[in-house]
Amino acid sequence: MRTIKDALGRNIGQRHDRIAIMADTNELRVSHHFPRVPKPCEKVATKFFACFYEHGKQPAGQSDTEVGNVALDTCKESLLAYNACVDAEVGKNPKELFRVPEAYRMRE
């Protein structure tokens, strides 16, 4: 476990085994690699996506702004498994960033 600090050195959260838990909120969040699905993560991703699809629908004719958060809470185990798997796999082989050649850049 390590403490996460902002630019001013204030504690803003903690990091536990590749899952960031922010101090100011208890909200569950999908990985910043969402919706990527590396091959080794297909099984856990399919389980999470199916659960979220089933529980994340708004009732017909009703507006419920919390339905997504409720679905994430309902699917918490599969969400955490998805996040851990995707973060680990993407961390193994990060995409190499490159600069587009000058001829293809937008001109103002």
N, CA, C and O atoms as a GROMACS GRO file, in nm:
protein
  432
    1MET      N    1   0.085  -0.117   0.000
    1MET     CA    2   0.000   0.000   0.000
    1MET      C    3   0.090   0.123   0.000
    1MET      O    4   0.187   0.130   0.075
    2ARG      N    5   0.055   0.222  -0.087
    2ARG     CA    6   0.129   0.347  -0.084
    2ARG      C    7   0.032   0.463  -0.091
    2ARG      O    8  -0.078   0.451  -0.145
    3THR      N    9   0.074   0.575  -0.037
    3THR     CA   10  -0.009   0.694  -0.033
    3THR      C   11   0.008   0.772  -0.163
    3THR      O   12   0.119   0.784  -0.215
    4ILE      N   13  -0.103   0.823  -0.216
    4ILE     CA   14  -0.101   0.905  -0.337
    4ILE      C   15  -0.116   1.050  -0.294
    4ILE      O   16  -0.205   1.084  -0.216
    5LYS      N   17  -0.027   1.136  -0.344
    5LYS     CA   18  -0.031   1.278  -0.308
    5LYS      C   19  -0.056   1.363  -0.432
    5LYS      O   20  -0.021   1.324  -0.543
    6ASP      N   21  -0.119   1.479  -0.412
    6ASP     CA   22  -0.141   1.570  -0.524
    6ASP      C   23  -0.017   1.658  -0.541
    6ASP      O   24   0.083   1.639  -0.473
    7ALA      N   25  -0.025   1.756  -0.633
    7ALA     CA   26   0.090   1.841  -0.664
    7ALA      C   27   0.136   1.924  -0.544
    7ALA      O   28   0.252   1.963  -0.538
    8LEU      N   29   0.047   1.950  -0.449
    8LEU     CA   30   0.082   2.028  -0.331
    8LEU      C   31   0.127   1.942  -0.214
    8LEU      O   32   0.155   1.994  -0.106
    9GLY      N   33   0.136   1.810  -0.234
    9GLY     CA   34   0.181   1.720  -0.130
    9GLY      C   35   0.073   1.673  -0.034
    9GLY      O   36   0.104   1.610   0.067
   10ARG      N   37  -0.053   1.702  -0.064
   10ARG     CA   38  -0.163   1.659   0.023
   10ARG      C   39  -0.201   1.515  -0.010
   10ARG      O   40  -0.198   1.474  -0.126
   11ASN      N   41  -0.236   1.437   0.093
   11ASN     CA   42  -0.283   1.301   0.071
   11ASN      C   43  -0.418   1.305   0.001
   11ASN      O   44  -0.510   1.372   0.047
   12ILE      N   45  -0.429   1.232  -0.111
   12ILE     CA   46  -0.557   1.226  -0.181
   12ILE      C   47  -0.608   1.082  -0.192
   12ILE      O   48  -0.716   1.060  -0.246
   13GLY      N   49  -0.531   0.987  -0.144
   13GLY     CA   50  -0.579   0.849  -0.151
   13GLY      C   51  -0.468   0.750  -0.124
   13GLY      O   52  -0.358   0.786  -0.084
   14GLN      N   53  -0.501   0.623  -0.145
   14GLN     CA   54  -0.405   0.516  -0.127
   14GLN      C   55  -0.415   0.421  -0.244
   14GLN      O   56  -0.519   0.414  -0.310
   15ARG      N   57  -0.308   0.348  -0.269
   15ARG     CA   58  -0.308   0.252  -0.378
   15ARG      C   59  -0.285   0.113  -0.319
   15ARG      O   60  -0.187   0.089  -0.249
   16HIS      N   61  -0.378   0.022  -0.348
   16HIS     CA   62  -0.372  -0.116  -0.300
   16HIS      C   63  -0.365  -0.209  -0.420
   16HIS      O   64  -0.461  -0.217  -0.495
   17ASP      N   65  -0.255  -0.277  -0.439
   17ASP     CA   66  -0.244  -0.383  -0.540
   17ASP      C   67  -0.312  -0.346  -0.671
   17ASP      O   68  -0.403  -0.416  -0.716
   18ARG      N   69  -0.271  -0.237  -0.732
   18ARG     CA   70  -0.318  -0.191  -0.862
   18ARG      C   71  -0.461  -0.138  -0.864
   18ARG      O   72  -0.514  -0.112  -0.972
   19ILE      N   73  -0.524  -0.120  -0.751
   19ILE     CA   74  -0.658  -0.064  -0.746
   19ILE      C   75  -0.650   0.065  -0.665
   19ILE      O   76  -0.621   0.061  -0.545
   20ALA      N   77  -0.676   0.176  -0.727
   20ALA     CA   78  -0.667   0.305  -0.658
   20ALA      C   79  -0.797   0.331  -0.582
   20ALA      O   80  -0.906   0.319  -0.638
   21ILE      N   81  -0.785   0.367  -0.456
   21ILE     CA   82  -0.900   0.403  -0.374
   21ILE      C   83  -0.880   0.548  -0.333
   21ILE      O   84  -0.786   0.578  -0.259
   22MET      N   85  -0.964   0.636  -0.380
   22MET     CA   86  -0.948   0.777  -0.352
   22MET      C   87  -1.006   0.809  -0.214
   22MET      O   88  -1.110   0.755  -0.176
   23ALA      N   89  -0.940   0.897  -0.142
   23ALA     CA   90  -0.980   0.930  -0.005
   23ALA      C   91  -1.111   1.006   0.000
   23ALA      O   92  -1.188   0.989   0.095
   24ASP      N   93  -1.138   1.089  -0.100
   24ASP     CA   94  -1.256   1.173  -0.094
   24ASP      C   95  -1.382   1.107  -0.149
   24ASP      O   96  -1.489   1.168  -0.146
   25THR      N   97  -1.374   0.985  -0.198
   25THR     CA   98  -1.490   0.919  -0.255
   25THR      C   99  -1.478   0.768  -0.240
   25THR      O  100  -1.367   0.713  -0.239
   26ASN      N  101  -1.590   0.701  -0.227
   26ASN     CA  102  -1.592   0.555  -0.221
   26ASN      C  103  -1.646   0.497  -0.350
   26ASN      O  104  -1.678   0.379  -0.356
   27GLU      N  105  -1.657   0.578  -0.453
   27GLU     CA  106  -1.713   0.533  -0.580
   27GLU      C  107  -1.623   0.431  -0.646
   27GLU      O  108  -1.501   0.443  -0.645
   28LEU      N  109  -1.686   0.330  -0.702
   28LEU     CA  110  -1.613   0.233  -0.782
   28LEU      C  111  -1.596   0.292  -0.921
   28LEU      O  112  -1.685   0.360  -0.971
   29ARG      N  113  -1.484   0.266  -0.983
   29ARG     CA  114  -1.459   0.317  -1.117
   29ARG      C  115  -1.394   0.208  -1.201
   29ARG      O  116  -1.320   0.124  -1.149
   30VAL      N  117  -1.422   0.211  -1.331
   30VAL     CA  118  -1.356   0.117  -1.420
   30VAL      C  119  -1.214   0.166  -1.446
   30VAL      O  120  -1.183   0.284  -1.428
   31SER      N  121  -1.129   0.075  -1.487
   31SER     CA  122  -0.990   0.106  -1.517
   31SER      C  123  -0.982   0.215  -1.624
   31SER      O  124  -1.073   0.228  -1.707
   32HIS      N  125  -0.875   0.293  -1.623
   32HIS     CA  126  -0.860   0.395  -1.727
   32HIS      C  127  -0.829   0.332  -1.862
   32HIS      O  128  -0.821   0.403  -1.963
   33HIS      N  129  -0.812   0.200  -1.867
   33HIS     CA  130  -0.793   0.127  -1.993
   33HIS      C  131  -0.926   0.076  -2.049
   33HIS      O  132  -0.929   0.016  -2.157
   34PHE      N  133  -1.035   0.099  -1.978
   34PHE     CA  134  -1.168   0.057  -2.022
   34PHE      C  135  -1.199   0.121  -2.156
   34PHE      O  136  -1.171   0.239  -2.172
   35PRO      N  137  -1.254   0.052  -2.250
   35PRO     CA  138  -1.305  -0.085  -2.256
   35PRO      C  139  -1.210  -0.186  -2.321
   35PRO      O  140  -1.255  -0.282  -2.382
   36ARG      N  141  -1.079  -0.165  -2.308
   36ARG     CA  142  -0.984  -0.259  -2.368
   36ARG      C  143  -0.997  -0.397  -2.305
   36ARG      O  144  -1.026  -0.410  -2.186
   37VAL      N  145  -0.975  -0.500  -2.388
   37VAL     CA  146  -0.981  -0.638  -2.339
   37VAL      C  147  -0.862  -0.714  -2.397
   37VAL      O  148  -0.872  -0.770  -2.507
   38PRO      N  149  -0.750  -0.719  -2.325
   38PRO     CA  150  -0.638  -0.802  -2.371
   38PRO      C  151  -0.680  -0.949  -2.371
   38PRO      O  152  -0.765  -0.990  -2.292
   39LYS      N  153  -0.620  -1.028  -2.458
   39LYS     CA  154  -0.659  -1.169  -2.472
   39LYS      C  155  -0.666  -1.245  -2.340
   39LYS      O  156  -0.763  -1.317  -2.318
   40PRO      N  157  -0.566  -1.233  -2.249
   40PRO     CA  158  -0.575  -1.308  -2.124
   40PRO      C  159  -0.691  -1.264  -2.033
   40PRO      O  160  -0.724  -1.334  -1.937
   41CYS      N  161  -0.752  -1.150  -2.062
   41CYS     CA  162  -0.858  -1.097  -1.976
   41CYS      C  163  -0.998  -1.118  -2.034
   41CYS      O  164  -1.095  -1.066  -1.979
   42GLU      N  165  -1.010  -1.192  -2.143
   42GLU     CA  166  -1.140  -1.207  -2.209
   42GLU      C  167  -1.247  -1.265  -2.117
   42GLU      O  168  -1.361  -1.219  -2.118
   43LYS      N  169  -1.211  -1.365  -2.037
   43LYS     CA  170  -1.310  -1.430  -1.951
   43LYS      C  171  -1.362  -1.335  -1.843
   43LYS      O  172  -1.484  -1.324  -1.824
   44VAL      N  173  -1.273  -1.265  -1.772
   44VAL     CA  174  -1.318  -1.173  -1.667
   44VAL      C  175  -1.388  -1.052  -1.726
   44VAL      O  176  -1.482  -1.000  -1.666
   45ALA      N  177  -1.344  -1.008  -1.844
   45ALA     CA  178  -1.409  -0.893  -1.909
   45ALA      C  179  -1.551  -0.929  -1.952
   45ALA      O  180  -1.644  -0.850  -1.933
   46THR      N  181  -1.568  -1.046  -2.009
   46THR     CA  182  -1.701  -1.090  -2.052
   46THR      C  183  -1.795  -1.100  -1.933
   46THR      O  184  -1.911  -1.060  -1.941
   47LYS      N  185  -1.745  -1.152  -1.822
   47LYS     CA  186  -1.826  -1.164  -1.701
   47LYS      C  187  -1.867  -1.025  -1.650
   47LYS      O  188  -1.983  -1.004  -1.616
   48PHE      N  189  -1.771  -0.931  -1.645
   48PHE     CA  190  -1.803  -0.796  -1.598
   48PHE      C  191  -1.898  -0.725  -1.694
   48PHE      O  192  -1.997  -0.666  -1.649
   49PHE      N  193  -1.872  -0.730  -1.824
   49PHE     CA  194  -1.958  -0.661  -1.920
   49PHE      C  195  -2.100  -0.716  -1.917
   49PHE      O  196  -2.196  -0.639  -1.926
   50ALA      N  197  -2.115  -0.848  -1.904
   50ALA     CA  198  -2.249  -0.908  -1.899
   50ALA      C  199  -2.323  -0.862  -1.773
   50ALA      O  200  -2.441  -0.828  -1.779
   51CYS      N  201  -2.254  -0.862  -1.660
   51CYS     CA  202  -2.315  -0.818  -1.534
   51CYS      C  203  -2.355  -0.672  -1.542
   51CYS      O  204  -2.466  -0.635  -1.504
   52PHE      N  205  -2.264  -0.588  -1.592
   52PHE     CA  206  -2.293  -0.444  -1.599
   52PHE      C  207  -2.406  -0.416  -1.698
   52PHE      O  208  -2.490  -0.328  -1.672
   53TYR      N  209  -2.410  -0.488  -1.808
   53TYR     CA  210  -2.518  -0.470  -1.906
   53TYR      C  211  -2.653  -0.508  -1.844
   53TYR      O  212  -2.753  -0.439  -1.864
   54GLU      N  213  -2.653  -0.618  -1.769
   54GLU     CA  214  -2.778  -0.665  -1.708
   54GLU      C  215  -2.829  -0.569  -1.600
   54GLU      O  216  -2.949  -0.541  -1.595
   55HIS      N  217  -2.741  -0.520  -1.517
   55HIS     CA  218  -2.782  -0.438  -1.402
   55HIS      C  219  -2.774  -0.287  -1.426
   55HIS      O  220  -2.818  -0.209  -1.342
   56GLY      N  221  -2.718  -0.246  -1.540
   56GLY     CA  222  -2.696  -0.104  -1.565
   56GLY      C  223  -2.802  -0.036  -1.650
   56GLY      O  224  -2.784   0.079  -1.690
   57LYS      N  225  -2.911  -0.105  -1.678
   57LYS     CA  226  -3.016  -0.046  -1.763
   57LYS      C  227  -3.110   0.039  -1.680
   57LYS      O  228  -3.145   0.004  -1.567
   58GLN      N  229  -3.150   0.152  -1.737
   58GLN     CA  230  -3.249   0.236  -1.670
   58GLN      C  231  -3.387   0.176  -1.694
   58GLN      O  232  -3.415   0.126  -1.803
   59PRO      N  233  -3.474   0.182  -1.594
   59PRO     CA  234  -3.611   0.135  -1.614
   59PRO      C  235  -3.680   0.218  -1.722
   59PRO      O  236  -3.658   0.339  -1.731
   60ALA      N  237  -3.762   0.154  -1.802
   60ALA     CA  238  -3.832   0.223  -1.911
   60ALA      C  239  -3.916   0.338  -1.858
   60ALA      O  240  -3.995   0.320  -1.765
   61GLY      N  241  -3.898   0.455  -1.916
   61GLY     CA  242  -3.978   0.571  -1.878
   61GLY      C  243  -3.935   0.639  -1.750
   61GLY      O  244  -4.002   0.733  -1.706
   62GLN      N  245  -3.827   0.595  -1.690
   62GLN     CA  246  -3.780   0.656  -1.565
   62GLN      C  247  -3.637   0.706  -1.583
   62GLN      O  248  -3.559   0.649  -1.659
   63SER      N  249  -3.605   0.812  -1.513
   63SER     CA  250  -3.470   0.866  -1.516
   63SER      C  251  -3.405   0.840  -1.380
   63SER      O  252  -3.445   0.899  -1.280
   64ASP      N  253  -3.307   0.753  -1.379
   64ASP     CA  254  -3.237   0.719  -1.255
   64ASP      C  255  -3.088   0.745  -1.275
   64ASP      O  256  -3.020   0.668  -1.343
   65THR      N  257  -3.038   0.852  -1.216
   65THR     CA  258  -2.898   0.888  -1.236
   65THR      C  259  -2.801   0.797  -1.161
   65THR      O  260  -2.681   0.799  -1.188
   66GLU      N  261  -2.850   0.718  -1.069
   66GLU     CA  262  -2.764   0.631  -0.988
   66GLU      C  263  -2.758   0.488  -1.041
   66GLU      O  264  -2.689   0.405  -0.981
   67VAL      N  265  -2.827   0.456  -1.150
   67VAL     CA  266  -2.833   0.318  -1.196
   67VAL      C  267  -2.693   0.265  -1.231
   67VAL      O  268  -2.665   0.148  -1.208
   68GLY      N  269  -2.606   0.349  -1.287
   68GLY     CA  270  -2.471   0.306  -1.320
   68GLY      C  271  -2.389   0.274  -1.196
   68GLY      O  272  -2.318   0.174  -1.193
   69ASN      N  273  -2.400   0.358  -1.094
   69ASN     CA  274  -2.327   0.333  -0.969
   69ASN      C  275  -2.378   0.208  -0.899
   69ASN      O  276  -2.299   0.132  -0.842
   70VAL      N  277  -2.509   0.188  -0.902
   70VAL     CA  278  -2.568   0.067  -0.841
   70VAL      C  279  -2.519  -0.057  -0.916
   70VAL      O  280  -2.487  -0.158  -0.854
   71ALA      N  281  -2.512  -0.048  -1.049
   71ALA     CA  282  -2.464  -0.161  -1.128
   71ALA      C  283  -2.317  -0.191  -1.097
   71ALA      O  284  -2.279  -0.307  -1.086
   72LEU      N  285  -2.236  -0.087  -1.082
   72LEU     CA  286  -2.095  -0.110  -1.047
   72LEU      C  287  -2.082  -0.175  -0.911
   72LEU      O  288  -1.998  -0.262  -0.891
   73ASP      N  289  -2.167  -0.134  -0.816
   73ASP     CA  290  -2.165  -0.193  -0.683
   73ASP      C  291  -2.211  -0.338  -0.688
   73ASP      O  292  -2.154  -0.424  -0.621
   74THR      N  293  -2.314  -0.366  -0.767
   74THR     CA  294  -2.365  -0.503  -0.781
   74THR      C  295  -2.259  -0.592  -0.844
   74THR      O  296  -2.246  -0.709  -0.806
   75CYS      N  297  -2.185  -0.539  -0.938
   75CYS     CA  298  -2.084  -0.616  -1.012
   75CYS      C  299  -1.943  -0.593  -0.958
   75CYS      O  300  -1.845  -0.609  -1.031
   76LYS      N  301  -1.932  -0.557  -0.832
   76LYS     CA  302  -1.804  -0.516  -0.772
   76LYS      C  303  -1.695  -0.621  -0.789
   76LYS      O  304  -1.582  -0.588  -0.827
   77GLU      N  305  -1.725  -0.747  -0.762
   77GLU     CA  306  -1.622  -0.852  -0.771
   77GLU      C  307  -1.569  -0.865  -0.913
   77GLU      O  308  -1.448  -0.872  -0.934
   78SER      N  309  -1.660  -0.869  -1.010
   78SER     CA  310  -1.614  -0.883  -1.149
   78SER      C  311  -1.546  -0.755  -1.197
   78SER      O  312  -1.454  -0.762  -1.279
   79LEU      N  313  -1.588  -0.639  -1.148
   79LEU     CA  314  -1.522  -0.512  -1.182
   79LEU      C  315  -1.378  -0.511  -1.132
   79LEU      O  316  -1.287  -0.476  -1.207
   80LEU      N  317  -1.357  -0.549  -1.007
   80LEU     CA  318  -1.222  -0.550  -0.951
   80LEU      C  319  -1.133  -0.651  -1.023
   80LEU      O  320  -1.014  -0.625  -1.044
   81ALA      N  321  -1.190  -0.766  -1.060
   81ALA     CA  322  -1.113  -0.866  -1.135
   81ALA      C  323  -1.075  -0.812  -1.273
   81ALA      O  324  -0.962  -0.830  -1.318
   82TYR      N  325  -1.170  -0.746  -1.340
   82TYR     CA  326  -1.145  -0.685  -1.471
   82TYR      C  327  -1.035  -0.579  -1.459
   82TYR      O  328  -0.939  -0.580  -1.536
   83ASN      N  329  -1.049  -0.487  -1.364
   83ASN     CA  330  -0.951  -0.380  -1.348
   83ASN      C  331  -0.812  -0.436  -1.322
   83ASN      O  332  -0.714  -0.391  -1.384
   84ALA      N  333  -0.801  -0.532  -1.232
   84ALA     CA  334  -0.671  -0.590  -1.198
   84ALA      C  335  -0.608  -0.658  -1.319
   84ALA      O  336  -0.489  -0.641  -1.346
   85CYS      N  337  -0.687  -0.736  -1.392
   85CYS     CA  338  -0.635  -0.809  -1.507
   85CYS      C  339  -0.591  -0.712  -1.618
   85CYS      O  340  -0.480  -0.724  -1.670
   86VAL      N  341  -0.676  -0.619  -1.653
   86VAL     CA  342  -0.645  -0.526  -1.761
   86VAL      C  343  -0.524  -0.439  -1.726
   86VAL      O  344  -0.435  -0.420  -1.808
   87ASP      N  345  -0.521  -0.386  -1.604
   87ASP     CA  346  -0.408  -0.302  -1.564
   87ASP      C  347  -0.277  -0.381  -1.566
   87ASP      O  348  -0.174  -0.329  -1.608
   88ALA      N  349  -0.281  -0.507  -1.522
   88ALA     CA  350  -0.160  -0.589  -1.522
   88ALA      C  351  -0.115  -0.620  -1.664
   88ALA      O  352   0.004  -0.609  -1.695
   89GLU      N  353  -0.207  -0.658  -1.751
   89GLU     CA  354  -0.171  -0.693  -1.889
   89GLU      C  355  -0.122  -0.573  -1.968
   89GLU      O  356  -0.023  -0.583  -2.041
   90VAL      N  357  -0.188  -0.460  -1.954
   90VAL     CA  358  -0.144  -0.340  -2.026
   90VAL      C  359  -0.010  -0.293  -1.970
   90VAL      O  360   0.073  -0.240  -2.043
   91GLY      N  361   0.010  -0.312  -1.840
   91GLY     CA  362   0.138  -0.274  -1.779
   91GLY      C  363   0.255  -0.357  -1.830
   91GLY      O  364   0.368  -0.309  -1.833
   92LYS      N  365   0.228  -0.481  -1.869
   92LYS     CA  366   0.334  -0.568  -1.921
   92LYS      C  367   0.385  -0.519  -2.056
   92LYS      O  368   0.505  -0.521  -2.083
   93ASN      N  369   0.293  -0.475  -2.141
   93ASN     CA  370   0.328  -0.432  -2.276
   93ASN      C  371   0.265  -0.296  -2.306
   93ASN      O  372   0.169  -0.288  -2.383
   94PRO      N  373   0.319  -0.190  -2.248
   94PRO     CA  374   0.259  -0.058  -2.275
   94PRO      C  375   0.274  -0.021  -2.422
   94PRO      O  376   0.374  -0.055  -2.486
   95LYS      N  377   0.174   0.048  -2.474
   95LYS     CA  378   0.180   0.090  -2.614
   95LYS      C  379   0.286   0.198  -2.628
   95LYS      O  380   0.294   0.292  -2.549
   96GLU      N  381   0.368   0.182  -2.731
   96GLU     CA  382   0.472   0.280  -2.756
   96GLU      C  383   0.410   0.401  -2.826
   96GLU      O  384   0.342   0.387  -2.927
   97LEU      N  385   0.434   0.518  -2.770
   97LEU     CA  386   0.383   0.640  -2.830
   97LEU      C  387   0.483   0.691  -2.933
   97LEU      O  388   0.604   0.682  -2.914
   98PHE      N  389   0.430   0.744  -3.042
   98PHE     CA  390   0.517   0.799  -3.144
   98PHE      C  391   0.456   0.927  -3.198
   98PHE      O  392   0.336   0.951  -3.185
   99ARG      N  393   0.538   1.006  -3.258
   99ARG     CA  394   0.493   1.133  -3.314
   99ARG      C  395   0.462   1.113  -3.462
   99ARG      O  396   0.539   1.052  -3.535
  100VAL      N  397   0.348   1.165  -3.503
  100VAL     CA  398   0.307   1.155  -3.643
  100VAL      C  399   0.403   1.238  -3.728
  100VAL      O  400   0.440   1.348  -3.689
  101PRO      N  401   0.443   1.186  -3.845
  101PRO     CA  402   0.532   1.263  -3.932
  101PRO      C  403   0.472   1.400  -3.968
  101PRO      O  404   0.350   1.417  -3.973
  102GLU      N  405   0.559   1.495  -3.991
  102GLU     CA  406   0.520   1.634  -4.018
  102GLU      C  407   0.415   1.644  -4.129
  102GLU      O  408   0.324   1.726  -4.120
  103ALA      N  409   0.427   1.564  -4.232
  103ALA     CA  410   0.336   1.572  -4.347
  103ALA      C  411   0.191   1.544  -4.308
  103ALA      O  412   0.100   1.588  -4.377
  104TYR      N  413   0.168   1.470  -4.198
  104TYR     CA  414   0.033   1.432  -4.158
  104TYR      C  415  -0.024   1.517  -4.045
  104TYR      O  416  -0.136   1.493  -4.001
  105ARG      N  417   0.050   1.613  -3.998
  105ARG     CA  418   0.003   1.697  -3.888
  105ARG      C  419  -0.092   1.804  -3.939
  105ARG      O  420  -0.080   1.850  -4.053
  106MET      N  421  -0.185   1.844  -3.853
  106MET     CA  422  -0.279   1.950  -3.891
  106MET      C  423  -0.208   2.084  -3.892
  106MET      O  424  -0.124   2.113  -3.807
  107ARG      N  425  -0.243   2.162  -3.989
  107ARG     CA  426  -0.186   2.297  -3.996
  107ARG      C  427  -0.294   2.396  -3.959
  107ARG      O  428  -0.411   2.379  -3.994
  108GLU      N  429  -0.255   2.499  -3.888
  108GLU     CA  430  -0.353   2.600  -3.845
  108GLU      C  431  -0.357   2.716  -3.939
  108GLU      O  432  -0.434   2.810  -3.918
   0.00000   0.00000   0.00000
